[in-house]
Structure formats: structure tokens, C-alpha cells
Amino acid sequence: MSADQNYPIAPDGSTSADALRVTNLRKAFRSPAGQSIAVLSDVSFSVAAGETVAIMGVSGAGKSTLLNLLGGLEIGDGGTIQFSRLKTGETAGRCPWPGKPASFVFQFHFLLPDLTAVENVALPLMIDRVPGKESLRRAVIALQAIGLGDRLTHKIGDLSGGEQQRVAVARALLTNPQLVLADEPTGNLDASIAEEIGALLVDYARRRRAFVVVATHNDRLASICDRVLLLEHGRIREQTT
């Protein structure tokens, strides 16, 4: 299947930017005692269109915080994030991503148990007021493309853990995001399923020339990605072999 068959083109026909650039990004939190705890200190890196980058580091290193900043869920204390010719920093407020291009895949899939697989995938389009019939049609195509065509009408509780996470990935990709942020997407899955989920994300990035950033502890998943960055003591560096 072509990329357009897998992930239908967004109605606005938007295309990806050439690069995602993070420069001198900083973020600190206040402890209950009022102490400032630096999580990210002078983080700088870039991601090219079509590239999948893994962010690795110990628990508490700031991987989730970094993804939240990239996706506009949190605001940094300094530095800039430049994407699609827009820049956000300490004076710009919440990230003004054009056309809602960022989409998240979480360790816990957050699927709605009372809905079927196809209904869960179609939900983001319905929220964007795409007609129900069209939303379901595109959701069917997305699930068929990842091998779940025989699970369309199954309730979430009737699916395996790996199938549930594939449904979550299909839901995240259905709106053709330019930026996909996956936070420990295979944390509860075995190695073979982890590799499969990773392959889906890498394939999407390459087909759509999108940017995929994956926070993970999983070496096998990281090895599938184009590059691996290590987040240590609030700073990031390229992993060397």
C-alpha cells in the first residue's frame, strides 16, 4: 500500500517541515519544599524530516518532560523549539503548532473500553467534526494497513496488549501528524511486539516525511530508530557505538 492509502492525506494538504530544531531548552520544577529542581538544562538537538529518533535515559531523566515540551503540553523555562518555520520560547507561550501536527502514543494506550477498535481510531476525526461515515472509513483503512482488519468491531478488552497498542498507534497516526511523540510505547509489551510497534513508527516517518521522537528504555526498539540520543543529568548527547 502507498502512504496515502495507509494514512489518508489531511484535508488541508499540509506537508512536513524540513527539520525540528531544539536549542538550549531548559525546564525546572518546584519541589514541595520550594526548591527548584532542574530537569532539562541546555538541551539541543535536531530531527530531520522522515527521521525517527530514540531518546534514552534512566527513569526520571526527563524524557517525558522533553516530549511534553515538544508537543506543547508544557512550557519551557528557556530555549527554543523551531518547527515548520515557527519558533516557541520563553516569551512565546504554549507551542503554536500549525494545524495540530503533534500526536502522542503513550505506554498506557488510553483507549475507550466501551468502543470498538475502529471507533477508537476514528474518534480524533470525529472530534475534529469529520463526518462519522468518513471517519470510520479512514479508520478501517488504517487498521487494515497494520494487520488488524479482522479486529475492527472487537471491543478493546477483547484484544491482546499488542493489538491494543497497535490500535493506539493507528489512532495517533490517522490525522497525519507532522510530529509523533511516543512515550515508552512498548513498556508493557514483549520484545517481538515492541519491534513491530517500532517498525510501524519508523515506516510512518519515512513514508510521510514526518518527525518521530520515541522515549524508551527498550534497546531493541531504539536499535530500529535512525538515531539514539542519551538524556543524562539534564543534557542530551548522541549515542556512540
Stockholm file with secondary structure:
# STOCKHOLM 1.0

chainA/1-241         MSADQNYPIAPDGSTSADALRVTNLRKAFRSPAGQSIAVLSDVSFSVAAGETVAIMGVSGAGKSTLLNLLGGLEIGDGGTIQFSRLKTGETAGRCPWPGKPASFVFQFHFLLPDLTAVENVALPLMIDRVPGKESLRRAVIALQAIGLGDRLTHKIGDLSGGEQQRVAVARALLTNPQLVLADEPTGNLDASIAEEIGALLVDYARRRRAFVVVATHNDRLASICDRVLLLEHGRIREQTT
#=GR chainA/1-241 SS CCHHHHSCCCTTCCCCCSEEEEEEEEEEEECTTSCEEEEEEEEEEEEETTCEEEEECCTTSSHHHHHHHHTTSSCCSEEEEEETTEEECTTTCSCCCTTSCEEEEESSCCCCTTSBHHHHHHHHHHHTTCCHHHHHHHHHHHHHHTTCGGGTTCBGGGSCHHHHHHHHHHHHHTTCCSEEEEESTTTTSCHHHHHHHHHHHHHHHHHHTCEEEEECSCHHHHHHSSEEEEEETTEEEECCC
#=GC SS_cons         CCHHHHSCCCTTCCCCCSEEEEEEEEEEEECTTSCEEEEEEEEEEEEETTCEEEEECCTTSSHHHHHHHHTTSSCCSEEEEEETTEEECTTTCSCCCTTSCEEEEESSCCCCTTSBHHHHHHHHHHHTTCCHHHHHHHHHHHHHHTTCGGGTTCBGGGSCHHHHHHHHHHHHHTTCCSEEEEESTTTTSCHHHHHHHHHHHHHHHHHHTCEEEEECSCHHHHHHSSEEEEEETTEEEECCC
//
